[in-house]
Each structure stands twice: as structure tokens, then as C-alpha cells.
Amino acid sequence: MQFTRLATLATLATLAVATPTRRNEPASQCNTGPVQCCNSVQSADSKSVAGLLSLLGIVVQDVNALVGVTCSPISVIGVGGDSCSANPVCCENNSFNGIVAIGCVPVDLSL
């Protein structure tokens, strides 16, 4: 009985720590890859993103995770052509050739 309670508590603590907070972070804090400029950023459970993920055969564990759609990398240091007029984000998984980026957090390019 005690082991079950301990296991449940450990699971809940892990989920609480793993749940991303949605806040604008400085672009310099992005350590998962290049900052991405995405045309759209939506929750994984939104109808359009869920349909796209399904077509691509991508399973996202956290339905509340932010997913960037039609993304391209941008340089934080660069100026001029390296700007983003859409949605600058830092994402955990950018391995889908710019079609989608998973686990995104909005970033502030001015910081």
C-alpha cells in the first residue's frame, strides 16, 4: 500500500516538473537548436495541428504542447534578413524538416 502511494506521488511530481510553462524566454536561452520562425504556433490538440500530426504519423505525448507549423531556423545574432515577423519559438524537436516543430516555447528576440 505504501509503495503504491509513493509511486503515485513520484509520478505526479515528475509530471509537474515536466510540464512546460508558457512564457517568453530570451532567445539566447534556447539550447535545443536554432530559434525557429513559425507561421503558426498552436496546441497539439487543436483540430488543424492534430490532423497534420496524424497525417505525418507523429504522436505527441502532451496534448497541451505547443507545435510550430511551417518553421524555418533564424539566427538570434544576425540582423536584417534573419528576422521573424511571425512566431519566434524555441522548440524541443525540430526534426521534421520545417513542417512542424514540437514542444515550442515563445521567445523574445529583443532580449
Secondary structure, DSSP 8 states (H G I E B T S, - for coil): -HHHHHHHHHHHHHHHHHS-----EEGGG--SSSEEEEEEEEETTSHHHHHHHHHHT---S-TTSEEEEEEEEE-SS--TTS--SSEEEEEEE--STTSEEEEEEEEETT-
